[in-house]
Amino acid sequence: MEADRADLIKNALVLLDSAVVGAEELKDDTLVARILVQRGALQQKVGFQDRALTDLLRALDLREQMEDEPGIAEALNSIGSVHHMQGDHEQALAYYTRSATRFEALGLQRELGKLKNNFGALYEDMGQPETALTYHRQSLAIWEELGEPGWMAVSFMHMGTCLGRTQRTDSALHYLQLSHRLVEAGDNAYMQCYVLLELGDLYLDLGRASDARRDCDRALRKASAFGALNHEKRACNCLYRANEALGRVADALAYHKRFVTLRDSVDGRETARQLMRIELGHRFAQQQLADSLANAAARMEAELRHLEQVARQREQRNLSLFAGLGVFVVAIGLWSRSRQLRRSRAAIQEEKDRSEELLLNILPAAVAEELKAKGEAEAKHLDQVTVLFTDFKGFTALSELVTPKELVRDLHECFSAFDAICARHGLEKIKTIGDAYMAAGGLPVPNATHALDVIRAALEMRDLIAESKSRKLAAGRPFFEVRIGIHTGPVVAGIVGVKKFQYDIWGDTVNTASRMESSGEVGQANISEATYALVKNEPGLMFTSRGKVQAKGKGEMEMYFVGRTGEVAQA
């Protein structure tokens, strides 16, 4: 049953991936945004918080472009929920508040009821149960008015939890049992699991270890069935405590080990860091493009004002000359207008060149040409592309040692150098995500050398960062190091957005390349078996087999470190 449920979730994610691509091909941004929110919600439930945040931020961008106020409010609420689950209470509160402002203005009571639940749960986690109770009572009033028993169960559950934390255990048990009866009458396994866990924790506080063991065991079986890692983690901790209280030492130890493993997986620093990078990358990309377009618009407006001023001055001068010089003035006027026209054309051409440069900074040349010629650029499936990811080790620590200005300067220098390296080797830069850099070879125009091109670029990037480290060490300055991951496979490539273009790629190949980076080592370019098969006979390269290495979400995969012939191999 558990394996079947896991397969269903995996298949659902695959179908949602295909649905996103299909909606993009239809150029239906409303549908794309809706599917992204659904995919983000599913990824959040099964513990993929970084992927959920990526989807939800993209959905928010689309809805902002469409000025879809209910959709914006929904996306803000969902993004707040991801931050909430990761323990970033400040960010969660900020997103929930932005969402509430919109829902209140729109008068959407049902959505406001959900948001009141979220506010209450957030204040619970912030250690303010009395404030949380206020929000849960407000949400309960909405659900009772709307006649929504499923949501009433949610409010009852949270009220029970808050009352338990304020030592009103009899009332707490009453509301949790009310909630349990309502959810058991439905088919929401996620909520059933949630209420059982709250009951289990309360029974432990009441010294009823047998009851806690019964309910937490049921919760664990439900959570395992649909892959809810957070619930699995809580259930194992509850069962550890219950079995310990009952003197079942072996069972307690087994559940404690399982709890620790799940805790490291769900709450690990890398997940929180990934969310920070995605959020920073989203903000940086928005600001960078907005600044570029604002600067271009400002230049164009200033030049048009200048041309208008020049034209008015010349017309006034021509009128005064006409009064005294007759036909000669006509000739001068024609000459003047001709000269003005030439200057206007030159100004227009200059602005066109600047717009062209801006477009080419955003899109590959071939895609930009297709966009100009047809007014659109179709998403394309490419059978074989090599994708590269880089990530800086020590970036977070460095951010605590230097000023923001110095940090941005160092990052800008590195990424500018990476851009130049990509250009030399014919790679396409895809995007930056915080301190991560993503590029690919073999697109938008396929070629036969993409794997070798990417590896040569990766080794240059590796050497560049190593030289930078040496200089900073000698100067006594903090430094960062780089991990590089490479994988080859099929992708879908196309333009994201309507008002704010971005060329991007999707597919499992991208995820696997990211895993090559995170499974690698500092100072190394780590490649997959698929990439190795394409370059293993290339002269000038050497490879160090790592055997099968565990990759998060992928299982064991064959990996290789790649370097130049003659370099000292590192295991």
N, C-alpha and C positions, 0 to 999 in steps of 0.2 A: 504493500500500500504506500509506504514511504517513498520507495523508488518510483512508483507510478506518479505520485504527486509531484516529485522533483522533475520528472520528465514532462509533466503537463506545464509546469512553470517554465522550463527551458523552451518548450515548444511555443508557449504563449509569447515569450520574449522574441523568439525568431519570427513569429507571425507579426508582432508589432514592429520589428525591424523592417520587414517587407512592406508593411502598411505605410511606414514613414516614407520609404523610397517611392512607393506608388503615389502617395499624396503629393510628394515633391514633383514627380513627373507630371501630375495633373495641374501643378502650380496652384493648388488649393491650400493657401496658408492657414485658413481656418481649420481645415482638417488636419494639417500637419501639427499645428499647435495642440489640438485636442488629443491626438495620438501620443505626442510627446509627454503630455501630462499623465496619460494613462500608463505609458511605459515607465515614466519616472516613479509613479506611485507603486507599481509592481516591483521595480528595482529597490525601492526604499524598504518595502515589506520583507524582501529576502536578503537585505543587508548590504546591497551595492549602493552605498550612500553617495559615492563620488559620481557614478553614472547617473543616479537620480538627479543630482544637482545640475549636471551638465544638460540633461534633457529639459529640466524646468526653467533654467536660465534662458535656454534657446526659445522655449515656448513663450516666456515673458517678453523677449525681444520681438517675436512675431506679433504678439497681441498689442504691444505698444505701437508697432508700426501700423496696425489696423485700427488703432484707437478703440479697442474692444474693452471697455471698462469692466464688465463682469469677468471677462477672461483674465484681465490684468490682476484683478483682486484675487481670483482663484489661484493664479500662478504664484502671487506673493505669499498667500497662505501656505501653499505647498512647499515653497522654498523655506519659509519659516519653520515648517515641520521637520525638514531635513536638518537644519541647524539645531533645532530642539533635540532631535534624537542623538546628535553628536555632542550635546552638552554645551553648545555655544549659546547661552541664554541671552546674551546681549543682542546678537544678530537675530535670533528667533523673535525676540520682543519687537525689534525694529521692523521686521517683515510683517509680523502679525498686526502691528499698529497701522502700517500702511494699507494692509488689506482691509482692516476694520473700517478705516475712514471711507474707503470706496463702497463697501457693502452697506454701510449706514446711509450714505448719500443716495444709493440706488434703491434702498428700502427692501433689500432681499433678506427676509427674515430667516429663511432656512439656512442660507449660507452664513448669516450672522450667528445663528445657533451653533453651527459647527465651530466657528471661530471662537465663540465664548468657551466652548469645550477646550480648545487649544490653549487659550489664555489661562484657564483654570489649571490645566495639566502643567503648563510652564511654571506657574507660581507654586504648584506643588513641588516641582523639581528644584525651585529656588529656595525651598524651605519656608514658604509663606502659606501654610494651609488655610488660615482664616481668609486671606485675600482670594485664594483659590476657591473656597467654598462660595464666596459671593458670585464669582463668575459661573460656577456650576449650577447654582440656584437660578441665575438668569437664563442659562441655556435650557434648564429643565422647564421653566415657564414657557419658553418658545416651543419646545417639543410637545408639551401637553396641549398647547393651543393648536398646534398643527396636527395633533394626533399621530405622532411618530414613535411607536413603542421601541423600535430598534435604537433610536437616539435617546429615548428616555432611559434605556438600559445603560448607555454610556454615561449619562449624567449621574444616575444612581451609583454606578461603580465608582466614579471619581469622588462623589460626596462621601461614600463609605470610606474610601482611602483617606480623605482629609480628616474625617471624624476619628478614624483610628489613630492618626498622627497627633491628635489633640487629646488622646486618652479617653475619648468617648466611645469605648469599644462596643457597648451594647447597640448604640445607634449605628455604629459602623457596620456591625454584622447584619443588622436589619436591612440597610441599604444595599449591601453587597449581595445578600440573598435575594432581594427584590430584583437586582440586576441579573443575577444568575438565572432566575426563573424566566425572565424575558428573553435572554439570549439563547437559552436552551430550546425555546419554542421556535427559534428561527434556524437559519442555516449558515450564519456567519461564524466560521470556525476560528477566525482570527480573534473576534471579540469573546467567544467562548473561552478561548485559551487565556486571554487577558484577565477576565473575571476570575477564573480558577486560580490564577497566580496571585491576584489580590487577596482572595480568600485564604490561599495557602499561607501568605505572609501574615495575615491577621491571626490565623489559627496558631502560628508559631509564637506570636506575641502573647496569645492567651494561654500558652502552654499545652495546646492540643496538637501534639506532634503527629499523632496517627491521622487526624483529619487533614493536617497540612500535607503529609506524605501522600494521602489518597488524591487530593485535588491537584497537587503539583505533578504527580505521576500522569494524571489525565492530561494536564496542560503540556507536559513534555511530549507525549505521544502525538497530540494535535500539532504542536509547533514543528516537530520533526517531519510530520506528514506534508506540510506545505513550505518547509524550509525557512521558517521565521527565526533567524539566528538570535535576535534579541530576546525573544520569548524562550528559546531553548536555553540561552545563558541564564536567565532568571530562574527557570524551572530547575536547572541543575543545582544552582545555589540553594534554592529552597529545599530540594531533596537531600543535599549534603547536610544542611542544618537539621532537617527532620530526622534523618537516619542517625545523625550524631546524638540527638536528644534521646532517641530510642535505643541507643547502645549498639546499633548495627554498624560497627566500625568499618568493615570491608566495603559495604555499600556506600558509606559516607565518603571514604577515600576515593572510590571510583567516580562518584558524582563531582567531588571537588576537582579532580584532575580534568574531567570533561568541562567543568565550569571555567577553569583557568584557560584551557585551550580556546574555548569560545570567546572568552573575554578578550584575549589577545587578538583574536581575529576580528571581532566586531569593534572593539574600542581602541585598536592599535593606533600609535602615533601617526603612522603613514596615512591612515584613512583621514584623520583630522587634517593632516598637512595637505593631502590631496584636495580636500574641500577648500582649504584656504587658497591654494594655487588656482583652482578653477574660478573661485569668486574674484580673486585679484586679476586673473587673466581676462575674465569677462568685462570687468570694469576698465582695465587698461585698453582692451580692444575697442570698446565703445568710445572711450575718450580720445584714443589715437585717431580713429576715423572721423569723429566729430570735429576734432581740431583741424585735421587736414581739409575737410570740406568747408569749415568755417573760414579758414585762411584763404582758400581758393575763392569763396564767395566774396570775402572782404576785398581781395585784390581786384576782382572783376567790378565790384560796385565802385571802388575808388577810381578805376580807370574810366568807367563810363561817365562818372561825374566830371572827370577832367575833360573828356571829349566834349561833353555838353557845354562846359564852360568855354572851351576854345571855340566851339561853333558859335555860341552867342556873341563872343567878342569879335569874331570875324564878320558876323552878319552886321553888327553895329558899325564896324569900320567900313565895310563895303557900302552901307547906306550913305555914310558921310562922304565917301569918295565919289559915289555916283552923282551926288548933287553938283560936284565941280568938274568931273572929268569925263562924263558921258560914256561914249562907246569904249574908251580905253579901260574904264572901270569894269565894263562887262567882261573884257578879256582877263583882267586881274581877278575878277570874281570867279570866272570859270577855272582859272589856274589854281586859285585858293581852294575851291571846292574839290578840284582834282587831287590837290595835295592832301587835303583833309581826308578824302576818301581812301587815299593810299595809306595814310596813317591809321585810319579806322580799321582798314583791312589787316594792317600789320598787328594792331592791338588785338583784333579778333583771332588772328592766327596764333599770336603769342598765348592768348588765353586757351585756345584750342589745344596747343602743345602742352600747356600746363595740365589741362583736364586729362589729356592722353597719358601724361606721366603719372597722374594720380590714379587713373584706372589701371595702369600697368603695375602700380605698386600694390594694388588690391587683387588683381586677377592675372593669371597666366596670359601671355600674348595671344595664343591661339584661341583661348576662351573669350578674351576681350574682343578679338576680331569677329568672332561668331556673334557676340552680343551686339556689336555695332551694326553688323550686316543684317541680322534677323530680328533684332530687338529682344532676343532671348537666347539662352544657351541651355541645351538639353543636358540632363544628367546622363552620364555614360558609365557602362560597366566595362572595366578594364581587367583582362584576364590575369595579367602579371605585372605587379608594381612592387618596388622595394621601399619599405617605409622605415624611417629613422626617427628615434626619440632620444633626446639627451635630457639629463637631469643633474642638477648641481648638488653634491653632498656638501653640507656645511652652510647652505644658503640661509637657513633659519637662524643658525648660530651667528652668522655674519651680520644678519639684520639687527642683532642686539648689540653689536660692537661698533658699528659705523652709523653715520647719519643717513637718513633716507636719501638725501641728495647723492652721497657717495655710493650708496647701494644701487640706485638707479643708474648712475654713471657707469659702474662696473658691469652691470647687466647689459646696458646699452652697448658698451665696447665689445663684450663677448658676442652678443647677438648680431651686431654689425659685421664682426669678423666672420661669424657663421654664415651670414647672408652672402658675403663675398666668396666664401668657400663653395657654397651651394651653386652660385652663379658660374664659378670656374668649372665645376663638374657637371653642369647641366641638370641640377636638381631643382625641384620646385619647393620653395618654402611654403608650408601649409599654414602654420600659426605658431604663436607662443602661448603658453598657458602658465602664467606666473613665471617661475624660473625654469620651466621646461620648454624645449624647442622641438618642433616637429617638421620634417621635410620628407620628400619622396622622390624617387627616380622612376622614369618610365611613364610620365604623364605630363601634360594632357596628351602629348603625342607619344605613342608607345615606341620603345627602342629595345635593342637586344643587349645593351650594356648597362642597364639600370642597376643591377646588383653590384657590379664592379665599381660603377660610378659612386654609389652610396658608400661602399666600404672605403674607397680612397678619400672621400670627403670626411668620413667618420674619423679616420686616422689623422687627418689634418686637424680636425677639431680637438681630438685627444691631445695632440702635441701642442696645440696652441694653449690649452688650459694648463698643461704641464709646465710650459715655459712661463706662463703668468704666475703660477704657484712658486716657481723658483725665484722670480724677481721679487715677489712679495715677501717670501721668506727672508731673502737677503736684506730687504728693507725693514723687516720686523713688522710687516703689515698682515692683517688677517687675509685669508684666501679661501677659495672653494675649489673643489675637485669635481670631476665629471664622470658619470656613468653613461654609456651609450648602448642602445639596443636596436637591433635590425631584424626585420622579417620580410619575407617575400610571399605574395599571394594576390588573390583578386580583390578589387575594391570597386565601390561605386563612387564616382567623382562628379561634383557639380557645384552650382552656386546656391548659397543659402542667403535668404533675405530678399527684400524688394527695394527698400530705400537704402539699406546698408548692405552692400554686397560682401560676401566672403566666399572664397573658393575652399571647399572642404572635401574630405574623403571619409567614407564609412565602410564598415564591414568588420568581420572577425580578424582580418589581417591587421587592421589598426590596433585592435585590442591585444593581439599576440605580440606585435612590435613593442607595445607599451610594457608587456610582461617580460620581454627580453631585456628591456632597460632595468626594470625593478628587480629582476633576478640576476642581474650582472654584478660586477664589482667596480670599484673606483679605479679610474685610469685604464679601463678596458672597453673594447668594443665587443659586445656579446651578440652572436648571430644565431639564428635558428637553423635547423637541419635543412629547411627548404632553401634558405639563402646559401648555405654551405654547398649544397648540391650544384648550384650554378657557378660557383667560383673556386671550387676545390682544386682545379687544375690550372688556375691562373698563375703565371710566373710572378715572382716578387712578393707573394703572400705566404704566410705560414699560419697554421691553425693548431690550437690546443683543445683537444676534446675534453669536455667537462662531464660527459656521460649524461645520464638522465637527471635533470634538476627539477625540483618542484616549482611550478609556476602558479601563482594565485589564480584560482578560477579555471585553470587549464589542466591541472594534474602534472604528471611528469613529462618533460619534453627534452629531447636531445639538444644540447647547446654547445657552442664552440666560441672560444676567444680567437679573434683574428688580429694579426699584426703583420709587420713587414719581415721578409726573410732577413735573418741575422739579428733580429731583436731578441732580447732575453725573454723566454716564455715564462709566464706566471701561471701557476696552477690555480 
